[in-house]
């Protein structure tokens, strides 16, 4: 069963010039997560989007061959550690939503 995972990330503290500080670090960490995911069995693809109307909000969409493949990736210790660093940088936790086709 193919699944799509939506990961919502939001910068909790929006301040003038925040993009200059946060975006390079965030981009680097998200690229590292994507690179790690590319080596995971069952990973199909992923994309990162930034909200046009709320630029402090990001959406990552990833596709997995199965729910089990996604869960193995979600439970990966290195992924969890890096995700923790992302959440600390943003000041808010990542929200996950997992969808499948009927």
N, C-alpha and C positions, 0 to 999 in steps of 0.2 A: 504494500500500500504506500504510494507516494505521499509524502507530507511536505508542507510548506510551513516554515517557522518565521513568524514575524517578531522582530526584536525592536522594541521601542526604547530609544535612549533620549534623555532630555537633560540639558545643562540646567542644573537647579538654580544657580546663581548667575543671572545675566547682568553683565556690567559693561560699560563702555570699554571697547578694546579687547574684550574677552576672546574674540576670534583669533587675535594675534597670539595669545597665550595657549589657548586650548586646542584649536584646530590642528596645528602641526603634530602635537602629541597624540591627539585622538586619531588622526588619519594614520599615523604610524602604528598604533596599537590595533586598529581595525584591519589594517593590511596584514599585520602579523597573525591575527585571528583567522583571516581568510586564507592565508598561506598554510596555516596549520590544518584548517578544515579541508583544504584541497588534498591533503594526504590521508584523510579519513575514509575508510570503506563506507560506501553508500552516499557520499556527498556528491551532489549533482552540480549545483551552481549557487551563486549568491550575488546580491547587489546592495549597495548602500545609497540611500536617498536622503536628502535634506529638505525639510518642509519649507516651501517657498514663503508661506505666510507667517510661520513661526520658526525662524532660522536656528533657534536653540534646540530644535527637535529633529531627531534622526530616526530613520526606519531602515532596518536591515532585513532583507528577505532572503532566506536560504531554502533550497530544495534538497530533499533527501529521499533516497530510494525506499526507505522504510522508517517507521516509528522507532524500531530498535536501533537503527543506524544513528538517528538523531539522539536518542537517549544515551547511547554509548559516547557520543561526542559531548553531550551536555555533562556527563559524569567524568569526563577527562580532567585530571587534576591540573594539568598545565593550562587548559582552556579556562578552568574555574579561577585559577590564580590571575591570569591575564584579564579576565572579565572583572575580577575584583579591583584591579588597577584602573580599568576603564570607569567603573562605577565611582571609585574614589575621586578620579579626575573630574567627572561630571557632577558629583555631589548628589546623585540620585541613582537608585537601582535600575537595572535593565528590566523591562517587562517583556515576558515571553508569551506568545500565543501560538499554538500548534494547530494546523488545519490539515484536513485530508479531503479527498474527493469522495463524494457519495457514490 
